[in-house]
Amino acid sequence: MNSTKSIKAIVVLSDGIKGHLNQSLGVAFWLSMLSGAEILETEVPILSGAAKARAKAASRKLVHGNRRDAREWLAMADGDAVIRRVGQWFAERDIHEGTREILIISAGSSPAPYNLALGYIWRCACATVMTPGVVGTDPFDFAIVPEHDYPERKPNILVTLGSPNAIIKNELKEQGEALLKEFPAKSSDIWSILIGGDDGNYSVSPVWLKKSIGHIMKIAEEQGADLYITTSRRTPPETVETLKYLASHSTSVRYLLPASESDFNPIPAMLGFSTEVFCTEDSINMVSETVTGGHRVVLLRVEHKKGIKKMLQNATAWLVGAGALAPSMLWGIPKFDLVFEHFARHDALLDFKDWIKRRYERFIYSQD
């Protein structure tokens, strides 16, 4: 595949996962801003069962493949429609194979082989966001990988502080003004709370919510701040119901939008007007978006799931601390903690307990 000096079009391949798409679109947007390239977006087939297993195993051949390998793999992986769609786009724009004006970009493991295969067929540049499984980063012209993944230092790898995302800082103020027009604040001190949800490592339970978010609501009421709150689609329904109840009894809450109840994403708007932004530790994407938006994150620690998985994570962390394993071997919660340490070193993150201390010291001082 060829590197590209000028870009006429950027093809974004999506696996239907919103987080992956936002990562790809975030990179594509900045490249478009620099080059004027048009962004084209399409989904790849979502395989399952035996078909998925066969395609995954066969994709290894694409690491050192050619156009014939690419066509055979796409035929196996139900990729004919993707070839036709991309081919139609290129024909409409008078783009020919071998051009140095096209970049194909994707995030996640599922779209990565389609990315490589199309790159072989059209002989254009390919980029991956994060490190895809099976094929890895080596066959791509460019790989955008966060520092906390400890990527190898290679010419094709570009290292970022956090996860790439679709937050565009210079658009946030306008989006924020639009949301405030519909849901006006009473205070100039506006705090946003971004709540994630359960996964294999973390739990955001109603009990945790009452204690932690209830605490923030109380502080906001004491200090005259307004609260704007949203959740993740991973937030458990019972936690959402508890949040609604707390919000209905709080004089500080001006806006609450559970992600399960709307397709609208209020986070960019909230980042456009907030003086403080709280994020739960389970969502690296929310943390990265907040930092990209120019804010320091106030990190909310949530409940950690127990069991053999947690024990193995801690054992690995102990071996890394003892120098027996490389930091790149960290996984799960210890790895995410390292991400937060990276942000904190850049003054982009503050733990909630430290925020409390600073906030109350400042508040008490202002009352004197």
N, C-alpha and C positions, 0 to 999 in steps of 0.2 A: 504494500500500500504506500501511497505517496503523502508527504507532508503538504500542507497547503499554505500559500502565501496570501491569497485573497479569497474571500468566501462570498459566493453569490447566494447560496441557499444552505440552510441547516435543517437536516431531517432529524426530528426527534422521534425515537421509537419508545413506545410506552407499553408496560405490562399491565396497565390498569390500576397499579398501586399509586395512590395520590402522592405519597411521599417521594417515590422514585421519579414521578413526572415532575414534581416541583424542583427536584434537584437538577434534572436535565434542562428544564426550562430556565432555571436560574442561570446556568452556564450559557445556554443559548442566547438569552437576552443580552448579556454583556458582550458576547461576541458579535451579536447583531448591532448593538450600539456602536461598536468600534468599526465594523465593516459595512454596515448597511444591509447585511444579508437578510433574506426572507426566512422566516421560521415556518417549517411545515411539520405537522404532527400526525402520527398514525399509530395505531395499536398493533402489536404483534399477536399471533394466535396464542390462546391460553390452552396449553395441552394438559392432559391429565392421564393418570393410570399408566398403562404399558407404553402408550405413544410418547408420553413425557419421558419415561425412563429410557426408551430407545433413542430419542432425540438428544437427551443429555449425554448418554454414552458416546454417541456418534459425533457430538460437537467437539470432542477432543481432537479430531482430525483437522479441524479448522485452525488450530494453533499454528500449524505449519502447512496450511492448505493452499489450494489454488481455485481457479474459477470452476473447474469441474467438480471439485469437492463441495464447493459452495452450492452449486445447482442441485447436486444429489442430496445435500443436507436439507435444503429448503423444500425440495419435493417430499422428503420424509417428514418434515416438520410443518406441513400444511402452510408453507410460505409463499405459494404461488400468487395469492391475492396481494401480498405485500409487494412482491416484485412488480406486478402489474400496476399497482397504485403509484409506487415510486417512479416507475417507468413513464407513466402518464404525466406525472408532475414534471419530470425532466423534459419530456417531449414538448409540453406546453411552454416551457421556458427555454427551449433550444439548448438544452444541456446535453452533452455527449459523454460517453464513457471515457475515462482517462482524464477528465477535466480536473484542474487543480482548484476548482471553485465550489466544491461540495464538501460538507462535513456531515457525517452521520454520528449521532450521539445518543447514548442510552444510559440508564442507571439500573442496577440490579442484575441478577444472574440470568433471568429468563430472556430478556431482550438481547443480551450480549452476543450469542451465536448468530442471531438474525443480523445484528450490526456488522459483524465480521463478514458474514456471507454476502451481504449487499455490497460491502466494501470491495470484496474480491471481484464481484460481478461488474460493478461500475468503476472499479479501479480508482476509488476516491478515498479521502481520509476518514478515519474512524476514531471516535473518542468514547471512553467509558467513564462514568462517574462512580466512585467507590471501586472496590475490587470484586469483580464477578467470580463466582465459583466456577470450577472446571477449567475455563479457558484462561483465567487470570488476566493480568494487564500486559504481558509481553507482546501479544500480537497486535495491540492497538497502537495507533500513531500517538495518541495522547491518553493519559489516565489521570483524572483529577481525584486525588485521594487525601482524606484528612490526616493530619499529623498524628492523631491518636491511633491510627491503624498501623503506624510504624512502616510506611511503605519503603521499599528499597530505593536507594538514590540512583535512579536511572534517567537517561536523557528524555524518555517519553513520559515521565511521571511529574505531575505538578502537585505540590503539597499545599493544602489549605489548613487553616486553624480549626475550623469546625466543618460541619456538613454543608455542602452547597445547597442553596435554596432559592426560591423565587421572590424573595423580598427585595423590592427596589426602593432604596432609601429616599430618593428624590420624589417619589410618588406618595409617600406615606402621609405627609401633611394634608394633602388634598383629600385623601381617603378618610383621614381622621376628622377633618372638618365636616365631611358629609355625614359621618356617623353621629358626631356631636350635634349636628343640626336636628337630627331625628330624635336623639336621646341626649339632651343637653346636660352638662355638668353644672353643679352649683358651686363647686370649689375649683380653684386653680391648681390644687394638688390632686392629681388623678392617678390612681393606681390600677393597673391591669393585672388580672390573675389568669394564667393559662394552666389549665388542669388537664393532665394526661389520663392514663388509665392502667388497667392491669396488663401484665405480660408475664413472661416466664420468670422474671426476676422481682418485679415490683407489684404491690397491691395498693390501690387507692380506694379504701373502704369508707363506708359512712362514718365509722368511728374515727378514723383518721381525719376525715373532712370536718366533722364537728369540732375536733380539737384544734386543728391547724388553720383552716379557713375561718372558723368561728373566731379564733384568736385575732386574725387579721381584720375581720369585720369590726371587732371590738376596738382595736387600735385605731382604725379609720374613723370610727365614730368619735373617739376621744380627741383625735387630732384634726378633725374636720376635713378628712379626705373623702373623695368619691371613688367608688369601686366599679370597674367594668370587668365582667367575668365571662370566659368561654371554656368549653371542655373539648375533649377528644372523642372520637367515635369509640375509643377503647374504654372510656369512662363507664363503669358498671351502672345499669339503670337505677339500682337502689341508691347509689351514690349521687346520681343526678337528682333523684327525688329529694334526698336529704339536702342537697345544695339549694334546690328551689325553696324548700321550707325555710332554711336559714336566711336566704335572700329576702323572702317575703317579710321577715321579721327584723330586717336590718335597715336602718335609716340611711346607711352609707351607700347601698347598692343602687346604681343608676341604670345598669344594663346587665342582663344575663342571657346568654345564648348557648344552650347545649348543642353540641355538634350533631347529635342524633336527631335534632328537630329542624335542621335547616341545612341547605347546601351552601349557604353564604358563609364565607370565611372572614370573620371580623378581625383577625389578628393583624393584618397590615394596617387597618384603620386604627386599632388600639395602640399600635406602636407609633402612630403618627401624633398622638396627643398625650401619652403617658409620661408622668414624672417618675414613676417606679413601675417595674414589671417583675412579677413573681412567676416562676415556672416550676412545675414539679420535676423531680430528678429523673423520672422514667422517660421523659421525652427529649432526646438529644436534638430532634428537629426543632421543637419549640425554643429550646435554649439557643440553638444556632441562628434561628430566625430573629430572635430578640437581639442578639449581638450584631447581626448583619444590619438590623434597623437602627443601630447606633446607641443601644441601651446597655447598661450593666444589668445582668440578671441577678435577681434575688432568688436563690435556689431553695426550694421547699423539699426537704427530705420526706419520703413516704415510707410505707411499711415494706420490709424486705421479706420475700418468701423464704421459708426455711426448708431444710431437707438435704439430701445427698448432693444435689446440684450446688447449693450454696456452700456446703462443706468443701467440695472440690474446687470451687472458685477461690475460697479462702486459702486452701492448701497451695494452689498455684501462685497466689499473691505472695504467700510466705516464701516460697522457693525463689520467686523473682526478687523479693527483698533481700534474700540471703545470697543473691548472685548466682544461684544454681540454674536459673532460667533467664532468658532474655525478656525484657519488658513486653515485646511483641506477643508473648505467650499468654498475657493476661486476657481474661474473658469475663463476660457477665458484669456484675456490679463493680468489682475492682477496676475493670477496664474503663467503665463509665466514670468512676471516681477520678481516674487519671485524666480523662477528658476535662472534667471540671477543674482539676488542678492547673491544666494548661490555660484554660480561660481565666482563672484567678490570677495567674502570673502576669497576664496581660491586662489586669484590672477590669476584666469584662464580666466577672462573676463574684458574688458575695453570698456566703451561706446565711440563711435566715437568722440564725442565732446571733451572728455578727452584725447583721443589719439591725436587729432589735436593739442591740447595745448602742450602736452608732446613732440610731434614730432617736432613742430616748435621751441620750446625752445631748443631742442637738435640740430636741424639743424642750427639755428641762432648761437648757441654757437660754433658749429664746424666751422663756417665761420669766426669767430673772430681770 
